[in-house]
Amino acid sequence: MRDRGPVRASASGVRMVTGAPNGVLLDVRGLAPEFRRPIVFAMLEKMMELDCEDSLVVVLDHEPAGLGYQIDLRRETRGRFEYFYDQRLDGAWVALIRRKWE
């Protein structure tokens, strides 16, 4: 998941932009709410499958506290990721999800 150019899937409402030296930015604000978490969890599962060291940054239009809680509840992701979030000056919320390494 390193060193790729930007990818945009605007037809679905998801804008995924890669190219940060150590992560993937996933903006799900334009996506219907019922599709947001499945996409985030699909990304996390793929990161685990590929033994990926990159982090995932998710941009949302609401406070993402529940996402971190759900990451800790799921058997597949429990204890495997660190989760932080904050609100940007423009009102959007940003969640940083990093893989834990032993």
Secondary structure as GFF3:
##gff-version 3
##sequence-region A 1 102
A	DSSP	beta_strand	7	9	.	.	.	ID=ss1
A	DSSP	beta_strand	14	20	.	.	.	ID=ss2
A	DSSP	beta_strand	23	27	.	.	.	ID=ss3
A	DSSP	alpha_helix	33	49	.	.	.	ID=ss4
A	DSSP	beta_strand	55	60	.	.	.	ID=ss5
A	DSSP	alpha_helix	65	73	.	.	.	ID=ss6
A	DSSP	beta_strand	81	87	.	.	.	ID=ss7
A	DSSP	beta_strand	93	99	.	.	.	ID=ss8
###
